[in-house]
Amino acid sequence: MNGDLLALGNAASQALAKIFASPAIRRSSPLSALLVASPVALVLALLSALVFQSPLTSSSLAWGVLAGLVGGAGLVLNFRALLYGPVAVVIPVMTGASTALLVGASWVAEGRPAVGTLVGAVLCLGAVAVTSWGNKDERQQQHTPQTVAYALGAGVCFAGFGVIIRHGSQESSLWAVVGTRVGVLALVLVLALVRRVKVPTARTAKIQASLSGVFDAAANILFVEALVFTTLAVVSVVATLTPLIAAVLAFFFLGQRLARHQIAGLAIAVIGVWLVILQ
């Protein structure tokens, strides 16, 4: 049960990170927001490793940096997707792509997942398709191909991040997370220098980007800690609750409405995750 709770915490933290990132990048730009979020996330990860006295190993740190570079590319793509489309579309597409790939990777590395996990994964992927289908808003229609492309690319990168960080966290989970944040920050700084991007000038955008960084780092920590108790497949399937949490939060705080088919898709996702937890 510990692994399930940690996986649920990971999903909630991911949703909150995206909820705060969405308005921040609309007030500035994806890279500008990441220039604030990434250092904040690194500081939180470093403090966690020091407070909990996680053993420092060069191997975990190095694997973490590699995971961070891959995950950083995913963050950039994810932020670009959020710039063009609503949270309720971007997160389901991104989560669906990463979940399918991570379940496949878990099957190869950890053996065939339990029947409940596989059935839950199928339901959750079906829910992703239902949730992201048929948006009637004109602006969203105009940018849907771009939004989906960026979201899919982000999903592939996040799946790669999950596989790499799983390997790196076996010796020292928290220092592996520190490594990921170093990798993300390095990538963001290079891209910002090349494109001459600066931090947001608006105070609200800075606060929102900072909160996004806090919850993104929390999601990383909960992800690696969940892997101590359960499999990569279970954690990735439970993460499909991210769209549900994000969509509900977006409805209340961002004013983004949900169509009936999206609500139905989110309900299916809950059933799928419930099957995984109860197996």
N, C-alpha and C positions, 0 to 999 in steps of 0.2 A: 504493500500500500504506500510506503514511503516514496517509491519510485513514481507511482501514479500522481501523488500529490505534488512532487517536485516537477513532474512533467506538466501538470496543470498550471503550476506557478510560472513555468517557462512560457506557456501559451499566453497567460495573462500579461506577463511582462512584455512579450513581443507585441501584443495588441496595444498596450499603453505606449510603447516606444513609437509605434507607427502613428498613433493618434496625435501625439505631441509633434511628431516630425511633419505631418501633413500641413498644418497651418504655418509652421516655421519655414518650410521651403517655399510656400506661396508668398511669404513676406520677404523672402530673400532669393535663395537658389539652393539646389541640392548640395553642391559643394560648400557653399557658404554655411549652411546649417551643419554640415558634417565637420567643418572646422571648429565648431563649438562643441558638438556632441562627442566627437572622438576623444579629445583630451579629458573631458569629464568622465567618460566611460573608462579610460585608462586609469585615472586616479582611483575610481571606485574599485576596479579589479585589483589594483596594487594594494590598496588598504585591506581588502578582503584576504588576500594572500598573507599579508603581514599579521593581521589580527588573529587569523585562524592557524598561523604558524605552519603553513603548508610547506613541505620540503621542496627546496629549489633544486631542479635538475636542468642541465643545459639541453637535454633531449626534449623535455616537455616544453621548454621555452621556445626552442627552434621549431618544433612542430606547430606550436601555437602561432608563431609569426607567419608560417606558411598558411595556416588556416585563416589567419587574419587578413592576409593579402587576398585570398580567394573570397572570404566573407566581405571584405571591404569593397571588392568589385560588385558583390551582390547588393551591398548597401547603396552604392552609387546608382546602380540600375533600379533598385527599389525606390529610391528617392526621385529618380527621373519619372518612374511610373506614377508616383503619387502627385507629381507636378502636373501630369496630363489627365489623370483619372481619379475617381473617388476611392476612398478606402475600401468600400464594400465590394469593389471590383478587383482592385489591385491585389489585396491580401488573399482572396480565395484562389486566384490564378497562380500567384507565387507559391502559396502553401501547397496547392495540388501538385505542382511540378516537383517541388522539393520532397514531398511525402512519397510520391511514387518512386523516385530515385532512391530515397533512403531506405524504404522497405525492401527494395531490390538489393541494395548494398548489405542490409542486415541479413537477408536470406543467404547471401554468399559468405559473409564473414562469421555469422553467429548460428547458422542453420535455419531451417524452415520455421517461420513464425508460427505461433499457435493459431488454430482455426479461428478463434475469436478475433485475433489481431488481423488476420487476412480479410475476414468478413467485414470487420470494422473499417479497414482500409478501403475496401471496395465501396462501402456506403459513404465514407467521407469523400472519396474522390468523385463519386456521383453527386454528392452534395455540392462540391466545388463547382462542377459543371452547371448544376441547376442554379446555384447562387449567382454565378457570373454571367448568366445568359440574359439577353434581351433588355438592354438599357435604352430607354426612350428619350432620355435627355439629349438635346441637340448637340450641346458642347461635348458631352461624353461620347456620342456617336461619332463625332468628327475625329476624336482622338483615340477611339477604341483600338484600332490596329497597333498604333504606337504604344498605347498603354499595355496591351497584352504582350507585345514583344519584349518590352522592358521587364514586365512582371515575370515572364517565363525565363528570361535570362537571369533574373535575380534568384528565381527558384533553383535553377541549375547550380548557381554559385553557392547558395545556402546548403544544398545537398552535399556539394564538395566540401564545404566548411564542416558539416556534421561528420563526414567520414574521417577527415583529417584530424579534427579535434578529438574524436573518439580514440584514435590511435595515440595522440599526444598526451591525453589526460590520464593514461593508465599508470604513469609514475607520479605525476603531480597535477591534479586537476586544476587547482586555482592558479598555479604559475603558467599552465597552458593557456588559461583565459587571459592572463596578463600578456602573454606572447601574442594572442590574437588581437588584443587592443593595440599593441605596438605595431603589428602588421597593418591594421586598419588605418592608424594614424599616419604611418609612413606613406601609404598609398594616397591618402587624402592630401597630405602636404605636397607630394610630388605633383598631383593633378592640379592643386590650387596654384602652385607656382607656375606651372605650364600655362594655365588659363588666366593667371593673374586675378584670382578670386580672393576676396577679403571676407572677414567675418561680418555678420549682419550688423547693421548700424542701429536697427530698431531694438529697443530693450525687450519688448515682448517676444520677438523672434529669438533673441538670445536665451531667454528663460525657457521657451518651448523647446529649443534645440538642446539645451542642457538637460531638461527632464527626459527628452528622448534618449540622450546618452546614458543617463542613470538607468533607465529601464532596459536599454539594450544590453548593458553590462550585466544587469541582474538576470536577464534571460540567458546569457551565456553561462553564468555561474550555475543557475538552476538546471540548465541543459546537461552540463558535464556531471553535476552531482546526481542527477536522475539516472545517468548511465551506470552509476555504481550499483544501483538496485534493480535495474531492468534493462531491456534490450533497446537498441537503436530503433527498431521497428515500432515498439510501443511508444517511445518518446515522440517519434515523428508523427504517428497517427494521432496521439493526443494533441499534438501541436496544431492539428487542423481545427481545433476549437478557437484558434486565433481569430479567424474571420468572424465567428459568432460574437466574441467579446468586443472586437474592434467595431463591428457593425452596430452593436448596441450602444457603445460609447459614442460612435460617430453620429448616431441618431439623436442622442441626448445633448452632445456638446458641440457638434459641427453642423447640425441641421441637415444632414444627408439622409434622405428618405429611403426606405426599403420597399421594394415591390413585393407582391405576394409570393412570387416564385422564389425570391431571395430568402424570404422568411421560411418558406418550405425547405429550401436547401439547407439552411442553418439548422432546422429541426432534425433533418436527416443526419447531419454531422454530429449532433448531440447523441443520437441513437448509436451511431458508429463508435464514438468514443466510449459510450456506456458499455458496449459489448467488450471493448478492449479492457476496460478497468475491471469488469466483473469476471473475466475469464479465469 
